[in-house]
Amino acid sequence: MKNIIPTYTPPLESIEDPVAHIAEWEKATDSYHEKKYKQSLIHTINYLNPAMLKDKDLDADIHINQMQGSAEIKLSVTDKEITIKAPFLCITDKTNKIALLRKIAEINFTPLDLTQIYLENNEVGFHYQSPIELAQPNKMYNILREIAFRADEYDDEFVSKYKADYLAEKKPKLLNEKEKVQAWQQIETIFTEYTQYCDFFTKRRWEHYHWDIAAISMLKISNMPYVNGTLRVNLIDEINRVFNTNIEFNTRTDKAKSYMKKLIAMPKEEIMQQLYHAEQFSSMRWRSSPKIIQEHVESYAETVKRFKNEGSGSGRDTALAYFFQHSFLKMIYNYNLEKCYKVSIDNVLTEVSGKTPEEATPRLTELYEAMLSGELDPKDFIPEHKTKKKAKKYSLYILGGITLFVLYMTVNIFSRT
C-alpha cells in the first residue's frame, strides 16, 4: 500500500437538515438592540429553521410544535414571554426509576447549562419560561439548541438503559433504495480503509497516526446527517473523547481503536436500521459566520507552524495532510456552515483523495489560508471552475501577446514609410 490520502465522498444531503442564514442572525441582534423583542425572537427562530414559521401569523401569538428526532419541541411566543416545553419520555412500570432519576440529577448539573430536565406526572422533559425582554438572541439560541440537542440525545439512551418509553412515536423518513446502497458503500469504504491504514501505519511504525485515521473515520460517519439513534449518540461520545486533550493521547487512541473495532464488527442490518432522515427543530451543529470560522482556524496556526518547522519532505507533508483532514471534518461536525464553506471543504477533500501527501498538502493549505484570511471564495475550490479560470487566464495571455505583436508590426511599418 502506498502512502496516499484516504478516500472522501461527500455524504448524501439530508432532506431535514436546516441551513444557517447569517442575515437572519444579524436581524435578530439588531432588533433586540432596538428593543423589538418579539421581532428579534422571530429572526432567531428563522435563523434556526425558517420552515417553522412558514404560514404563521407573526402578528399574533406564535405556537410551534416541531419534532427533533423522536422528541417534540413546543415553543410559544407572545408579546410578553417565551415558553419552551419538550417532554420526551415517560416512566412506566418497567422503568428503572431510581437509576433514571439519578442520571437526570447528574445531567442537570452538567452538561446542561441554561435548562433543566423535570419530572412531572411521570413525564420527563425540559421546561423553560422567560419574559420576552430577556430573550437575548445568543441566550435563546443556546437554550433552544441545548433543549433540541439533549432531548434527542437522551431519549434513545434512557429508553435503552433505563427502560423508559417514548412519548411520541418515531416517524423517521427512511432512505430510499438508492440512498441505502450509496450510504452503505460509503460506510463500508470507511471501514475497509480504516483497517488497511491501521495495518499500513503499524508496518511503518507510525503508531501516532492510528489516532488520525480513527478520528477521520468516526467524523466521516458522524457527518452523515442521516446517522441517527444510538449509533449517533455513541459516535458523539467517542468523538468527544478522542479530541479531549485532558485525556492522555495513548488512552484516547486505544479507546478509539477499540470502538472502531466494535463498530466494524456490528452487523450491517443493525447499522442500516439507524440510517434515516429525522425531523429537526434546529441543526445539531453550532452557529457559524465567516468571523467565527476565521477565529476557529486561527487556532490551527501554531500546529501548522510546528509541523512545517519540525518536519521535512514526506514526513512534514503527511503530518500536515492528516491534520488538515481531521480539522476540516471536525469543522463540519462542529458548525452549521454556510454553503460556500461546506462545498469548499467537500470539494478539496474529494480532490485530494488518493493523492500523495506531497500532492495533497498544498491544496489543503490553500483552503486553510483562505479561511484564515476570511476571504474564502468557493470558486477557487471548484476544480472545473479553476480549470476554466486557468484556461481563460492563458487565453488572455495569448490575446495580449497577439495584440502586442500587431502593435509592434504596425509601428514598424509606419516607421519605415
Residue pairs with C-beta under 8 A, 6 or more apart in sequence:
1 196
1 199
1 200
2 356
3 200
3 314
3 318
3 356
3 357
4 354
4 355
4 356
4 357
5 321
5 325
5 352
5 353
5 354
5 355
5 356
5 357
5 360
6 193
6 197
6 213
6 216
6 325
6 353
7 189
7 193
7 353
7 354
8 220
8 325
8 346
8 349
8 350
8 352
8 353
9 186
9 189
9 350
9 353
10 346
10 350
11 183
11 186
11 220
11 223
11 224
11 225
11 226
12 175
12 179
12 182
12 183
12 224
12 226
13 225
14 225
14 226
14 277
15 173
15 277
16 173
16 225
16 277
16 278
16 279
16 280
17 225
17 280
17 283
18 48
18 49
18 50
18 51
18 280
18 282
18 283
18 336
19 283
19 336
19 339
20 47
20 283
20 287
20 288
20 336
20 337
20 338
21 46
21 47
21 50
22 289
22 338
24 43
24 44
24 46
24 47
24 50
25 43
25 44
25 47
25 137
25 287
25 289
27 43
28 40
28 41
28 43
28 44
28 47
28 137
29 40
29 137
31 37
31 39
31 40
31 43
32 40
32 135
32 136
32 137
35 133
37 132
37 133
37 135
38 77
38 78
38 79
38 132
40 135
40 137
41 77
41 82
41 132
41 135
41 140
42 53
42 58
42 62
42 77
43 137
44 135
44 137
44 140
44 141
44 144
45 52
45 53
45 64
45 75
45 77
45 144
46 53
47 141
47 287
48 141
48 144
48 145
48 281
48 282
48 283
49 66
49 280
49 281
49 282
49 283
52 64
52 66
52 75
52 281
53 62
53 64
56 62
56 64
61 76
61 77
61 78
61 79
62 75
62 76
62 77
62 78
63 74
63 75
63 76
64 73
64 74
64 75
64 76
65 72
65 73
65 74
65 75
66 72
66 73
66 75
66 279
66 281
67 73
67 168
67 171
67 278
67 279
67 280
67 281
68 86
68 148
68 149
68 151
68 152
68 278
68 279
68 280
68 281
68 282
69 152
69 155
69 170
69 228
69 278
69 279
69 280
70 88
70 152
70 155
70 156
70 166
70 168
70 170
70 278
71 86
71 88
71 148
71 151
71 152
71 155
71 168
72 86
72 87
72 88
72 167
72 168
73 84
73 85
73 86
73 144
73 147
73 148
73 151
73 281
74 84
74 85
74 86
75 82
75 83
75 84
75 144
76 82
76 83
76 84
77 132
78 132
79 132
80 131
80 132
81 129
81 130
81 131
81 132
82 128
82 129
82 130
82 132
82 135
82 140
83 128
83 129
84 126
84 127
84 128
84 129
84 143
84 144
84 147
85 125
85 126
85 127
85 128
86 125
86 126
86 127
86 147
86 148
86 151
87 123
87 124
87 125
87 126
87 167
88 124
88 125
88 126
88 151
88 152
88 154
88 155
88 166
88 167
88 168
89 123
89 124
89 125
89 154
89 155
89 158
89 159
89 164
89 165
89 166
89 167
90 122
90 123
90 124
90 164
90 165
90 166
90 167
91 97
91 100
91 119
91 122
91 123
91 124
91 164
91 165
92 122
92 163
92 164
92 165
94 163
95 162
95 163
95 164
95 165
96 161
96 162
96 163
97 162
99 161
99 162
100 124
100 158
100 162
100 164
101 119
103 158
103 161
103 162
104 117
104 119
104 124
107 117
107 150
107 154
108 116
108 117
111 150
112 146
112 150
113 142
113 146
114 128
114 139
114 142
114 143
114 146
115 126
115 128
115 143
115 146
115 147
115 150
116 126
116 127
117 124
117 125
117 126
117 150
117 154
118 124
118 125
118 126
118 127
123 167
124 158
124 164
125 151
125 167
126 147
126 150
126 151
128 143
128 147
141 287
144 281
144 282
145 282
145 284
145 286
148 280
148 281
148 282
148 284
149 284
152 278
152 284
153 233
153 236
155 166
156 229
156 230
156 233
157 230
157 233
158 164
159 165
159 166
160 230
171 279
172 228
172 276
172 277
172 278
173 276
173 277
173 278
173 279
174 276
174 277
175 183
175 226
175 275
175 276
175 277
179 226
180 272
180 275
183 224
183 226
183 275
184 268
184 271
184 272
186 220
186 224
187 221
187 224
187 271
190 217
190 220
190 221
191 217
191 263
191 264
193 213
193 217
194 213
194 214
194 217
194 260
194 264
195 264
197 209
197 213
198 210
198 213
198 257
201 207
201 209
201 210
201 213
202 210
207 253
208 249
208 253
209 318
209 322
210 253
210 256
210 257
211 242
211 249
211 252
211 253
211 256
212 322
212 323
212 325
212 326
213 322
214 242
214 253
214 256
214 257
214 259
214 260
215 239
215 242
215 243
215 256
215 326
215 330
216 322
216 325
216 326
216 329
217 260
218 235
218 238
218 239
218 242
218 256
218 259
218 260
219 239
219 326
219 329
219 330
219 332
219 333
220 329
221 227
221 235
222 232
222 235
222 236
222 239
222 333
223 329
223 332
223 333
224 275
225 277
226 275
226 276
226 277
226 278
227 235
227 274
227 275
228 274
228 275
228 276
228 278
229 273
229 274
230 274
231 271
231 274
232 274
234 259
238 255
238 256
238 259
239 333
241 247
241 252
241 255
241 256
242 252
242 253
242 255
242 256
243 330
244 252
283 336
285 332
285 333
285 334
285 335
285 336
285 337
286 334
286 335
286 336
287 335
287 336
288 335
288 336
288 337
288 338
288 341
289 338
290 338
290 374
290 376
291 374
292 335
293 331
293 335
293 337
293 341
293 371
294 371
294 372
294 373
294 374
296 331
296 334
296 335
297 368
297 371
297 372
298 372
300 323
300 327
300 368
300 372
301 372
303 323
304 320
304 323
304 365
304 368
307 316
307 319
307 320
307 323
308 316
308 320
310 316
311 317
311 319
311 320
313 358
314 357
314 358
317 356
317 357
317 358
317 360
317 361
318 357
320 357
320 361
320 364
320 365
321 352
321 357
321 360
321 361
321 364
324 361
324 364
324 365
324 367
324 368
325 349
325 364
328 345
328 348
328 349
328 364
328 367
329 345
329 349
331 337
331 341
331 345
332 342
332 345
337 345
339 378
340 376
340 378
341 371
341 376
341 378
343 378
343 381
343 382
344 367
344 370
344 376
344 378
344 380
344 381
345 367
347 378
347 381
347 382
347 383
348 363
348 364
348 366
348 367
348 381
351 363
351 383
352 359
352 360
352 363
352 364
366 380
366 381
367 376
367 381
370 376
370 377
370 380
370 381
379 385
379 386
379 389
380 386
